[in-house]
Amino acid sequence: MTSLRTLGSSDLQVFPLALGGNVFGWTADLDQSFAVLDAYTAAGGNFVDTADVYSAWGEGLSGGESETVLGKWLAARGNRDGVVLATKVGQHPEYPGLSAANIKAAADASLRRLGTDHIDLYYTHYDKPEVPVEEIIGALDELVRAGKVRHIAASNISAERLKASLDFSEREGLARYVALQPHYNLVSRDTYEGELQDLAARTGLAAVPYYALAAGFLTGKYRPGAAVDSVRAGGAAKHLESERGRRVLAALDEVAGAHDAPVATVALAWLAAQPTVAAPIASARTMEQLPALLGVAELSLTEDEVARLTRASA
């Protein structure tokens, strides 16, 4: 049985891989989504990450599709209490921004789609510096007091705004962020390391990194001359053009070979070994993609292997 990790200062116990819900209702239809969710939970997984905006960018979609699929799955399986459910506010086309009124209206809309009376972890999706932290935290605190949200978190926020938010919560005795969702992986380290990581460490925040596999690049399927059928192929393949990207792939290949493990598992294991990281997020569109993600729960890298990957990605 994989041991669960405590999420920051919260009472949430989470599997060391958060299953990304961005594909549900977009590139994964209802049956595919149910199959992936069933296999993830059967393997001991309990941490599912979505957002109210997923997947408004898809052709013919308007946002909320992922939450709707998750709501149908939770209802069909009757397992709401066994799942740590995370979603986000601020980017849905009908509920843009982080005004107090919008946060509360968007939360109610998410609850309806998810078919539940509470969200375990509620993120501000992208910080809106024009909205005072007092207004944002005040609205989130109301949701916590009403029992609609158990814990709050932030994504895509500066260290300065994050500190101001934490200080306000502390000063006023209001709900406090317990987690941070940064863009962070082996080919994107400066998006988290430094001020943000230091602040998270000082204040006991758990990091739940997104783009953990760099849009698929860190699965190892992007190689010179290889064609990949993916909506994200262009973004991922650009890393091949950089010397760092090629160095990282070479180091991943070495470590993966030593463990007889998929490259993706090793990339996630490096993240999971970083200070403050509780669980990286990765999504699977098909059942075939899932085992490499779940493998992070069982793979422990040596200090030397972590250091080798860190050097390669510098």
C-alpha positions in Angstrom: 0.0 0.0 0.0 1.5 3.3 -1.1 1.8 5.7 1.8 -0.2 8.9 1.5 1.4 12.3 2.0 0.0 15.1 4.2 -0.8 18.2 2.2 1.0 21.1 3.9 -0.7 22.1 7.1 -4.0 20.6 6.2 -5.7 17.4 7.3 -5.7 16.1 3.7 -3.8 12.9 3.0 -3.0 12.5 -0.7 -1.5 10.0 -3.1 1.9 11.1 -4.4 0.5 11.6 -7.9 -2.4 14.0 -8.5 -4.4 12.9 -11.5 -4.9 15.9 -13.9 -8.5 16.3 -15.1 -7.8 18.7 -18.0 -8.4 15.9 -20.5 -11.7 14.7 -19.2 -14.5 15.8 -21.5 -11.9 17.2 -24.0 -9.5 14.6 -25.5 -10.8 11.8 -23.3 -14.5 11.1 -23.7 -16.8 9.9 -20.9 -15.9 6.2 -21.2 -12.2 6.9 -21.5 -12.3 9.3 -18.5 -14.2 6.7 -16.4 -11.7 4.0 -17.2 -8.7 6.2 -16.3 -10.3 7.3 -13.0 -11.3 3.8 -12.1 -7.8 2.5 -12.7 -6.2 5.4 -10.8 -8.3 4.8 -7.8 -8.0 1.0 -8.0 -4.2 1.6 -7.7 -4.7 3.6 -4.5 -4.9 7.1 -6.1 -7.2 9.5 -4.3 -6.2 13.1 -5.5 -7.9 14.5 -8.6 -7.2 18.0 -9.9 -9.4 19.9 -12.2 -10.6 23.5 -12.8 -13.9 25.2 -13.7 -12.4 26.4 -17.0 -11.5 22.9 -18.3 -11.9 22.7 -21.3 -13.2 26.0 -22.6 -10.4 26.1 -25.2 -11.7 22.9 -27.0 -13.7 23.2 -30.2 -17.4 23.4 -29.3 -16.7 23.4 -25.5 -17.5 26.2 -23.1 -15.8 25.2 -19.8 -17.0 23.0 -17.0 -16.8 19.8 -19.0 -14.1 18.2 -16.8 -16.1 19.0 -13.6 -19.2 17.6 -15.2 -17.5 14.3 -16.1 -16.0 14.0 -12.6 -19.5 14.7 -11.1 -21.0 11.9 -13.2 -18.1 9.5 -12.2 -18.4 10.3 -8.5 -22.2 9.7 -8.6 -21.8 6.5 -10.5 -19.1 5.1 -8.2 -20.5 6.5 -4.9 -16.9 7.2 -3.7 -17.0 10.9 -3.0 -15.6 10.5 0.5 -12.6 8.5 -0.8 -11.5 11.3 -3.2 -9.6 14.5 -2.5 -11.2 16.8 -5.0 -9.3 19.9 -6.1 -10.7 22.5 -8.5 -9.9 26.2 -9.4 -11.7 29.5 -9.8 -11.0 32.6 -11.9 -10.8 31.5 -15.6 -14.2 30.2 -16.5 -15.6 32.4 -19.4 -18.8 33.0 -17.4 -17.0 33.5 -14.1 -13.8 35.4 -14.8 -11.7 37.0 -12.1 -11.3 36.9 -8.4 -13.8 39.4 -7.1 -15.6 38.2 -3.9 -18.9 37.9 -5.7 -17.4 35.9 -8.6 -15.5 33.5 -6.3 -18.7 32.6 -4.5 -20.8 32.3 -7.7 -18.1 30.2 -9.4 -17.8 27.9 -6.4 -21.6 27.2 -6.4 -21.4 26.5 -10.2 -18.5 24.1 -9.6 -20.4 22.3 -6.8 -23.4 21.8 -9.1 -21.3 20.3 -11.9 -19.3 18.1 -9.5 -22.5 17.0 -7.8 -21.1 17.5 -4.3 -21.6 19.7 -1.3 -18.0 20.5 -0.7 -14.6 21.0 -2.5 -11.6 19.6 -0.7 -9.0 22.0 -2.1 -10.1 25.2 -3.9 -7.4 27.1 -5.8 -7.3 30.6 -7.2 -6.3 29.7 -10.7 -4.4 32.8 -11.8 -3.8 35.6 -9.4 -5.4 39.0 -10.3 -3.2 41.6 -8.8 -5.8 44.3 -9.3 -8.0 42.6 -6.7 -6.9 43.2 -3.1 -5.7 40.0 -1.3 -8.1 41.0 1.5 -11.1 40.6 -0.8 -9.9 37.3 -2.2 -9.1 35.7 1.2 -12.3 37.1 2.7 -14.4 35.4 0.0 -12.5 32.1 0.3 -12.9 32.2 4.1 -16.6 32.6 3.7 -16.7 29.5 1.6 -14.7 27.6 4.2 -17.0 28.8 7.0 -20.1 27.8 5.0 -18.6 24.2 4.6 -18.5 24.5 0.8 -14.6 24.4 0.8 -12.4 22.5 3.2 -9.0 24.1 2.3 -7.8 26.9 0.0 -4.8 27.1 -2.2 -3.2 29.3 -4.9 -1.8 28.8 -8.3 0.2 31.1 -10.6 0.9 33.7 -8.0 4.0 35.8 -7.2 5.9 35.4 -4.0 5.0 38.9 -3.0 1.2 38.4 -3.4 1.4 35.0 -1.8 3.2 36.4 1.3 0.6 39.2 1.5 -2.2 36.7 1.4 -0.7 34.5 4.1 0.1 37.5 6.3 -3.5 38.7 6.0 -5.0 35.3 6.9 -2.7 35.1 9.9 -3.4 38.6 11.1 -7.2 38.3 10.8 -7.6 34.6 11.8 -9.1 33.7 8.4 -8.7 30.6 6.2 -5.1 30.3 5.0 -3.6 28.8 1.9 -2.2 25.3 2.5 -0.9 24.5 -1.0 0.6 26.1 -4.0 0.3 24.9 -7.6 3.3 26.1 -9.6 4.5 25.4 -13.1 7.5 23.2 -12.3 9.4 20.4 -14.0 12.9 19.4 -15.1 12.9 21.8 -18.0 11.1 24.6 -16.1 12.8 25.2 -12.8 12.9 28.9 -12.5 9.1 29.0 -12.5 9.2 27.8 -8.9 12.7 27.6 -7.5 13.9 30.7 -5.7 11.5 33.0 -3.9 8.4 31.0 -4.3 9.9 27.7 -3.2 11.7 29.4 -0.3 8.4 31.0 0.9 6.5 27.7 0.6 9.2 26.0 2.7 9.2 28.7 5.4 5.4 28.8 5.7 4.7 25.0 5.4 2.9 25.1 2.0 2.8 22.0 -0.1 3.6 22.3 -3.7 1.5 20.4 -6.3 3.3 21.2 -9.6 1.5 21.3 -12.9 3.1 20.7 -16.3 5.0 18.1 -14.4 5.9 16.3 -17.6 6.4 19.5 -19.7 3.3 18.8 -21.9 4.6 15.3 -22.6 8.3 16.1 -23.4 9.4 14.4 -20.2 7.7 11.1 -21.2 10.6 10.6 -23.6 8.3 10.1 -26.6 9.7 13.3 -28.3 12.9 12.4 -30.0 14.7 13.8 -33.1 12.7 12.6 -36.2 9.8 11.1 -34.2 6.3 12.2 -35.0 3.9 12.3 -32.1 0.1 12.4 -32.4 -0.9 14.9 -29.7 -2.6 18.3 -29.4 0.4 19.4 -27.4 3.1 18.1 -29.7 4.4 21.5 -30.9 4.9 22.9 -27.4 6.6 19.7 -26.1 8.9 19.2 -29.1 10.4 22.7 -28.7 12.5 21.4 -25.8 14.4 19.2 -28.2 15.8 22.3 -29.7 17.6 23.3 -26.5 20.8 21.8 -25.2 19.3 21.6 -21.8 16.3 19.6 -23.1 18.6 17.1 -24.8 20.8 16.8 -21.6 17.8 16.2 -19.5 16.5 13.4 -21.8 20.0 11.7 -21.8 20.1 11.8 -17.9 16.5 10.5 -17.7 17.4 7.7 -20.1 20.3 6.7 -17.9 18.4 6.7 -14.6 15.3 5.0 -16.2 17.6 2.3 -17.5 19.1 1.7 -14.1 15.6 1.2 -12.6 14.0 -0.5 -15.7 11.4 2.2 -15.4 9.6 4.5 -17.9 11.2 7.9 -18.5 8.0 9.6 -17.3 8.1 7.9 -14.0 11.7 9.1 -13.4 10.8 12.7 -14.3 7.9 12.6 -11.8 10.1 10.9 -9.1 12.6 13.8 -9.4 9.8 16.3 -8.8 8.4 14.2 -5.9 11.9 14.3 -4.3 12.1 18.1 -4.3 11.6 20.1 -1.1 8.0 21.1 -0.5 6.5 18.9 -3.3 3.7 16.7 -2.1 2.4 15.4 -5.4 3.1 16.3 -9.0 0.1 16.5 -11.3 -0.1 14.5 -14.5 -2.9 13.5 -16.8 -3.6 10.4 -18.8 -5.9 10.4 -21.8 -5.8 6.7 -22.2 -5.3 3.6 -20.0 -2.0 3.0 -21.6 -0.5 6.3 -20.3 -1.5 5.6 -16.7 1.0 3.0 -15.4 4.0 5.3 -16.0 2.4 8.0 -13.9 1.3 5.7 -11.1 4.9 4.3 -11.0 6.1 7.5 -9.1 4.4 6.1 -6.0 6.8 3.2 -5.9 10.0 4.6 -7.4 12.6 6.1 -5.0 15.6 7.7 -6.6 19.0 7.7 -4.9 20.5 11.0 -3.8 23.1 10.6 -6.6 20.3 10.1 -9.2 18.4 13.2 -8.0 21.6 15.2 -8.2 22.5 13.9 -11.7 19.1 15.0 -13.0 19.4 18.3 -11.2 22.8 19.0 -12.8 21.5 18.0 -16.3 18.6 20.4 -15.9 20.6 23.4 -14.7 
